[in-house]
Amino acid sequence: MDKPTVEEPLLAVRRGGDGEDGAMASTAAEVKRLLHLAGPLMASFVLQYSVQMVSVMFVGHLG
């Protein structure tokens, strides 16, 4: 599988005659591609927030 790049469009161009199954497949492929691109960014935000939350909890236990 090729890794997605920023230059490639996220929405697939429909060639006609795909029907509902083609639309669902292209939607699933788009979601998978978006998660592949944005996954590391979302993980870093969650980890950064968790570090701040643990710091606040630690200071709260000190006094």
Biopython code that builds the backbone (N, CA, C, O; Angstrom):
import numpy as np
from Bio.PDB.StructureBuilder import StructureBuilder

atoms = [
    (1, "MET", "N", (0.844, -1.184, 0.000)),
    (1, "MET", "CA", (0.000, 0.000, 0.000)),
    (1, "MET", "C", (0.883, 1.239, 0.000)),
    (1, "MET", "O", (1.833, 1.336, 0.777)),
    (2, "ASP", "N", (0.565, 2.177, -0.869)),
    (2, "ASP", "CA", (1.315, 3.422, -0.930)),
    (2, "ASP", "C", (0.924, 4.308, 0.232)),
    (2, "ASP", "O", (-0.239, 4.361, 0.631)),
    (3, "LYS", "N", (1.904, 4.998, 0.764)),
    (3, "LYS", "CA", (1.610, 5.937, 1.831)),
    (3, "LYS", "C", (0.988, 7.188, 1.234)),
    (3, "LYS", "O", (1.453, 7.674, 0.203)),
    (4, "PRO", "N", (-0.063, 7.723, 1.868)),
    (4, "PRO", "CA", (-0.702, 8.923, 1.338)),
    (4, "PRO", "C", (0.195, 10.142, 1.518)),
    (4, "PRO", "O", (0.966, 10.238, 2.473)),
    (5, "THR", "N", (0.073, 11.048, 0.592)),
    (5, "THR", "CA", (0.817, 12.298, 0.671)),
    (5, "THR", "C", (-0.166, 13.454, 0.740)),
    (5, "THR", "O", (-1.361, 13.286, 0.493)),
    (6, "VAL", "N", (0.343, 14.614, 1.073)),
    (6, "VAL", "CA", (-0.496, 15.795, 1.202)),
    (6, "VAL", "C", (-0.952, 16.280, -0.179)),
    (6, "VAL", "O", (-2.014, 16.892, -0.297)),
    (7, "GLU", "N", (-0.167, 16.016, -1.215)),
    (7, "GLU", "CA", (-0.475, 16.507, -2.548)),
    (7, "GLU", "C", (-1.634, 15.762, -3.203)),
    (7, "GLU", "O", (-2.281, 16.319, -4.090)),
    (8, "GLU", "N", (-1.918, 14.536, -2.804)),
    (8, "GLU", "CA", (-2.974, 13.742, -3.420)),
    (8, "GLU", "C", (-4.325, 14.154, -2.858)),
    (8, "GLU", "O", (-4.441, 14.432, -1.664)),
    (9, "PRO", "N", (-5.358, 14.197, -3.713)),
    (9, "PRO", "CA", (-6.691, 14.538, -3.208)),
    (9, "PRO", "C", (-7.232, 13.434, -2.312)),
    (9, "PRO", "O", (-6.967, 12.255, -2.546)),
    (10, "LEU", "N", (-7.993, 13.814, -1.281)),
    (10, "LEU", "CA", (-8.571, 12.836, -0.373)),
    (10, "LEU", "C", (-9.813, 12.194, -0.953)),
    (10, "LEU", "O", (-10.074, 11.016, -0.704)),
    (11, "LEU", "N", (-10.580, 12.941, -1.717)),
    (11, "LEU", "CA", (-11.796, 12.403, -2.300)),
    (11, "LEU", "C", (-11.471, 11.732, -3.625)),
    (11, "LEU", "O", (-10.805, 12.307, -4.486)),
    (12, "ALA", "N", (-11.956, 10.505, -3.770)),
    (12, "ALA", "CA", (-11.743, 9.783, -5.016)),
    (12, "ALA", "C", (-12.715, 10.296, -6.069)),
    (12, "ALA", "O", (-13.859, 10.633, -5.765)),
    (13, "VAL", "N", (-12.249, 10.350, -7.299)),
    (13, "VAL", "CA", (-13.105, 10.772, -8.395)),
    (13, "VAL", "C", (-13.965, 9.595, -8.815)),
    (13, "VAL", "O", (-13.446, 8.526, -9.136)),
    (14, "ARG", "N", (-15.269, 9.784, -8.817)),
    (14, "ARG", "CA", (-16.191, 8.702, -9.175)),
    (14, "ARG", "C", (-16.304, 8.624, -10.681)),
    (14, "ARG", "O", (-16.480, 9.638, -11.356)),
    (15, "ARG", "N", (-16.203, 7.416, -11.204)),
    (15, "ARG", "CA", (-16.237, 7.198, -12.649)),
    (15, "ARG", "C", (-17.625, 6.828, -13.146)),
    (15, "ARG", "O", (-17.803, 6.581, -14.339)),
    (16, "GLY", "N", (-18.605, 6.784, -12.264)),
    (16, "GLY", "CA", (-19.971, 6.464, -12.663)),
    (16, "GLY", "C", (-20.240, 4.976, -12.601)),
    (16, "GLY", "O", (-19.347, 4.165, -12.844)),
    (17, "GLY", "N", (-21.478, 4.617, -12.273)),
    (17, "GLY", "CA", (-21.872, 3.226, -12.232)),
    (17, "GLY", "C", (-21.402, 2.479, -11.002)),
    (17, "GLY", "O", (-21.504, 1.253, -10.959)),
    (18, "ASP", "N", (-20.889, 3.179, -9.999)),
    (18, "ASP", "CA", (-20.390, 2.504, -8.798)),
    (18, "ASP", "C", (-21.532, 2.051, -7.893)),
    (18, "ASP", "O", (-21.454, 0.980, -7.292)),
    (19, "GLY", "N", (-22.566, 2.833, -7.792)),
    (19, "GLY", "CA", (-23.675, 2.495, -6.906)),
    (19, "GLY", "C", (-23.304, 2.734, -5.456)),
    (19, "GLY", "O", (-22.309, 3.394, -5.151)),
    (20, "GLU", "N", (-24.123, 2.185, -4.563)),
    (20, "GLU", "CA", (-23.914, 2.376, -3.124)),
    (20, "GLU", "C", (-22.650, 1.689, -2.625)),
    (20, "GLU", "O", (-21.947, 2.235, -1.775)),
    (21, "ASP", "N", (-22.350, 0.499, -3.143)),
    (21, "ASP", "CA", (-21.166, -0.226, -2.678)),
    (21, "ASP", "C", (-19.892, 0.544, -2.994)),
    (21, "ASP", "O", (-18.962, 0.568, -2.188)),
    (22, "GLY", "N", (-19.847, 1.163, -4.146)),
    (22, "GLY", "CA", (-18.677, 1.958, -4.518)),
    (22, "GLY", "C", (-18.529, 3.188, -3.651)),
    (22, "GLY", "O", (-17.418, 3.581, -3.298)),
    (23, "ALA", "N", (-19.671, 3.803, -3.305)),
    (23, "ALA", "CA", (-19.633, 4.991, -2.454)),
    (23, "ALA", "C", (-19.155, 4.627, -1.052)),
    (23, "ALA", "O", (-18.375, 5.364, -0.450)),
    (24, "MET", "N", (-19.624, 3.486, -0.529)),
    (24, "MET", "CA", (-19.200, 3.059, 0.804)),
    (24, "MET", "C", (-17.720, 2.695, 0.810)),
    (24, "MET", "O", (-17.004, 2.994, 1.766)),
    (25, "ALA", "N", (-17.266, 2.050, -0.256)),
    (25, "ALA", "CA", (-15.859, 1.662, -0.336)),
    (25, "ALA", "C", (-14.973, 2.893, -0.428)),
    (25, "ALA", "O", (-13.911, 2.942, 0.192)),
    (26, "SER", "N", (-15.402, 3.893, -1.202)),
    (26, "SER", "CA", (-14.581, 5.100, -1.314)),
    (26, "SER", "C", (-14.599, 5.887, -0.008)),
    (26, "SER", "O", (-13.600, 6.508, 0.356)),
    (27, "THR", "N", (-15.733, 5.864, 0.702)),
    (27, "THR", "CA", (-15.810, 6.550, 1.995)),
    (27, "THR", "C", (-14.909, 5.861, 3.015)),
    (27, "THR", "O", (-14.196, 6.525, 3.768)),
    (28, "ALA", "N", (-14.943, 4.535, 3.038)),
    (28, "ALA", "CA", (-14.084, 3.797, 3.966)),
    (28, "ALA", "C", (-12.615, 4.032, 3.639)),
    (28, "ALA", "O", (-11.792, 4.173, 4.543)),
    (29, "ALA", "N", (-12.283, 4.075, 2.358)),
    (29, "ALA", "CA", (-10.896, 4.324, 1.969)),
    (29, "ALA", "C", (-10.468, 5.732, 2.371)),
    (29, "ALA", "O", (-9.329, 5.945, 2.786)),
    (30, "GLU", "N", (-11.395, 6.699, 2.247)),
    (30, "GLU", "CA", (-11.068, 8.068, 2.629)),
    (30, "GLU", "C", (-10.854, 8.189, 4.136)),
    (30, "GLU", "O", (-9.930, 8.871, 4.579)),
    (31, "VAL", "N", (-11.708, 7.528, 4.929)),
    (31, "VAL", "CA", (-11.555, 7.572, 6.387)),
    (31, "VAL", "C", (-10.240, 6.926, 6.802)),
    (31, "VAL", "O", (-9.536, 7.439, 7.671)),
    (32, "LYS", "N", (-9.914, 5.802, 6.178)),
    (32, "LYS", "CA", (-8.657, 5.129, 6.480)),
    (32, "LYS", "C", (-7.466, 6.018, 6.142)),
    (32, "LYS", "O", (-6.484, 6.070, 6.882)),
    (33, "ARG", "N", (-7.567, 6.710, 5.021)),
    (33, "ARG", "CA", (-6.474, 7.594, 4.606)),
    (33, "ARG", "C", (-6.339, 8.788, 5.550)),
    (33, "ARG", "O", (-5.228, 9.183, 5.904)),
    (34, "LEU", "N", (-7.478, 9.362, 5.956)),
    (34, "LEU", "CA", (-7.441, 10.492, 6.892)),
    (34, "LEU", "C", (-6.857, 10.079, 8.237)),
    (34, "LEU", "O", (-6.064, 10.818, 8.821)),
    (35, "LEU", "N", (-7.241, 8.902, 8.735)),
    (35, "LEU", "CA", (-6.696, 8.435, 10.006)),
    (35, "LEU", "C", (-5.197, 8.164, 9.898)),
    (35, "LEU", "O", (-4.448, 8.384, 10.849)),
    (36, "HIS", "N", (-4.773, 7.688, 8.742)),
    (36, "HIS", "CA", (-3.345, 7.423, 8.551)),
    (36, "HIS", "C", (-2.543, 8.730, 8.565)),
    (36, "HIS", "O", (-1.419, 8.775, 9.064)),
    (37, "LEU", "N", (-3.137, 9.784, 8.013)),
    (37, "LEU", "CA", (-2.445, 11.078, 7.992)),
    (37, "LEU", "C", (-2.545, 11.800, 9.333)),
    (37, "LEU", "O", (-1.573, 12.406, 9.783)),
    (38, "ALA", "N", (-3.721, 11.741, 9.980)),
    (38, "ALA", "CA", (-3.955, 12.532, 11.187)),
    (38, "ALA", "C", (-3.744, 11.745, 12.470)),
    (38, "ALA", "O", (-3.749, 12.336, 13.550)),
    (39, "GLY", "N", (-3.562, 10.443, 12.391)),
    (39, "GLY", "CA", (-3.405, 9.615, 13.579)),
    (39, "GLY", "C", (-2.265, 10.031, 14.488)),
    (39, "GLY", "O", (-2.473, 10.187, 15.691)),
    (40, "PRO", "N", (-1.059, 10.216, 13.950)),
    (40, "PRO", "CA", (0.044, 10.645, 14.816)),
    (40, "PRO", "C", (-0.191, 11.997, 15.481)),
    (40, "PRO", "O", (0.223, 12.210, 16.620)),
    (41, "LEU", "N", (-0.849, 12.903, 14.781)),
    (41, "LEU", "CA", (-1.152, 14.210, 15.364)),
    (41, "LEU", "C", (-2.146, 14.082, 16.510)),
    (41, "LEU", "O", (-1.979, 14.716, 17.552)),
    (42, "MET", "N", (-3.179, 13.266, 16.323)),
    (42, "MET", "CA", (-4.155, 13.052, 17.388)),
    (42, "MET", "C", (-3.505, 12.370, 18.591)),
    (42, "MET", "O", (-3.800, 12.723, 19.733)),
    (43, "ALA", "N", (-2.631, 11.406, 18.350)),
    (43, "ALA", "CA", (-1.956, 10.716, 19.452)),
    (43, "ALA", "C", (-1.066, 11.680, 20.235)),
    (43, "ALA", "O", (-1.014, 11.610, 21.463)),
    (44, "SER", "N", (-0.368, 12.577, 19.542)),
    (44, "SER", "CA", (0.499, 13.523, 20.251)),
    (44, "SER", "C", (-0.318, 14.488, 21.099)),
    (44, "SER", "O", (0.101, 14.845, 22.200)),
    (45, "PHE", "N", (-1.487, 14.922, 20.603)),
    (45, "PHE", "CA", (-2.346, 15.806, 21.393)),
    (45, "PHE", "C", (-2.848, 15.105, 22.646)),
    (45, "PHE", "O", (-2.861, 15.699, 23.724)),
    (46, "VAL", "N", (-3.263, 13.843, 22.517)),
    (46, "VAL", "CA", (-3.761, 13.092, 23.668)),
    (46, "VAL", "C", (-2.647, 12.890, 24.689)),
    (46, "VAL", "O", (-2.868, 13.062, 25.888)),
    (47, "LEU", "N", (-1.462, 12.531, 24.229)),
    (47, "LEU", "CA", (-0.346, 12.320, 25.157)),
    (47, "LEU", "C", (0.074, 13.615, 25.837)),
    (47, "LEU", "O", (0.391, 13.615, 27.027)),
    (48, "GLN", "N", (0.080, 14.718, 25.094)),
    (48, "GLN", "CA", (0.448, 16.003, 25.683)),
    (48, "GLN", "C", (-0.576, 16.415, 26.749)),
    (48, "GLN", "O", (-0.199, 16.915, 27.808)),
    (49, "TYR", "N", (-1.862, 16.207, 26.472)),
    (49, "TYR", "CA", (-2.901, 16.535, 27.449)),
    (49, "TYR", "C", (-2.791, 15.644, 28.676)),
    (49, "TYR", "O", (-3.015, 16.102, 29.796)),
    (50, "SER", "N", (-2.449, 14.377, 28.477)),
    (50, "SER", "CA", (-2.349, 13.475, 29.621)),
    (50, "SER", "C", (-1.179, 13.849, 30.522)),
    (50, "SER", "O", (-1.267, 13.684, 31.739)),
    (51, "VAL", "N", (-0.096, 14.345, 29.957)),
    (51, "VAL", "CA", (1.036, 14.792, 30.782)),
    (51, "VAL", "C", (0.616, 15.983, 31.638)),
    (51, "VAL", "O", (0.953, 16.048, 32.821)),
    (52, "GLN", "N", (-0.116, 16.925, 31.048)),
    (52, "GLN", "CA", (-0.597, 18.078, 31.808)),
    (52, "GLN", "C", (-1.573, 17.648, 32.897)),
    (52, "GLN", "O", (-1.534, 18.179, 34.007)),
    (53, "MET", "N", (-2.435, 16.704, 32.593)),
    (53, "MET", "CA", (-3.417, 16.243, 33.566)),
    (53, "MET", "C", (-2.729, 15.537, 34.737)),
    (53, "MET", "O", (-3.111, 15.750, 35.888)),
    (54, "VAL", "N", (-1.734, 14.713, 34.469)),
    (54, "VAL", "CA", (-1.011, 14.027, 35.533)),
    (54, "VAL", "C", (-0.257, 15.041, 36.391)),
    (54, "VAL", "O", (-0.174, 14.876, 37.608)),
    (55, "SER", "N", (0.289, 16.081, 35.775)),
    (55, "SER", "CA", (0.990, 17.119, 36.540)),
    (55, "SER", "C", (0.042, 17.826, 37.498)),
    (55, "SER", "O", (0.396, 18.077, 38.651)),
    (56, "VAL", "N", (-1.151, 18.148, 37.033)),
    (56, "VAL", "CA", (-2.132, 18.821, 37.882)),
    (56, "VAL", "C", (-2.570, 17.901, 39.016)),
    (56, "VAL", "O", (-2.731, 18.353, 40.150)),
    (57, "MET", "N", (-2.763, 16.623, 38.727)),
    (57, "MET", "CA", (-3.155, 15.681, 39.771)),
    (57, "MET", "C", (-2.043, 15.535, 40.811)),
    (57, "MET", "O", (-2.326, 15.443, 42.006)),
    (58, "PHE", "N", (-0.808, 15.512, 40.382)),
    (58, "PHE", "CA", (0.322, 15.381, 41.307)),
    (58, "PHE", "C", (0.408, 16.592, 42.213)),
    (58, "PHE", "O", (0.597, 16.449, 43.421)),
    (59, "VAL", "N", (0.273, 17.786, 41.649)),
    (59, "VAL", "CA", (0.327, 19.002, 42.454)),
    (59, "VAL", "C", (-0.863, 19.055, 43.410)),
    (59, "VAL", "O", (-0.731, 19.548, 44.530)),
    (60, "GLY", "N", (-2.012, 18.558, 42.986)),
    (60, "GLY", "CA", (-3.177, 18.538, 43.879)),
    (60, "GLY", "C", (-2.969, 17.637, 45.081)),
    (60, "GLY", "O", (-3.477, 17.931, 46.164)),
    (61, "HIS", "N", (-2.230, 16.540, 44.915)),
    (61, "HIS", "CA", (-1.954, 15.659, 46.045)),
    (61, "HIS", "C", (-0.925, 16.240, 46.989)),
    (61, "HIS", "O", (-0.879, 15.864, 48.160)),
    (62, "LEU", "N", (-0.086, 17.164, 46.495)),
    (62, "LEU", "CA", (0.937, 17.757, 47.367)),
    (62, "LEU", "C", (0.311, 18.725, 48.375)),
    (62, "LEU", "O", (0.803, 18.872, 49.494)),
    (63, "GLY", "N", (-0.741, 19.361, 47.980)),
    (63, "GLY", "CA", (-1.302, 20.227, 48.991)),
    (63, "GLY", "C", (-2.159, 21.273, 48.424)),
    (63, "GLY", "O", (-2.709, 22.088, 49.164)),
]
sb = StructureBuilder()
sb.init_structure("model")
sb.init_model(0)
sb.init_chain("A")
sb.init_seg("    ")
for serial, (resi, resn, name, xyz) in enumerate(atoms, 1):
    if name == "N":
        sb.init_residue(resn, " ", resi, " ")
    sb.init_atom(name, np.array(xyz, "f"), 0.0, 1.0, " ", f" {name:<3s}", serial, name[0])
structure = sb.get_structure()
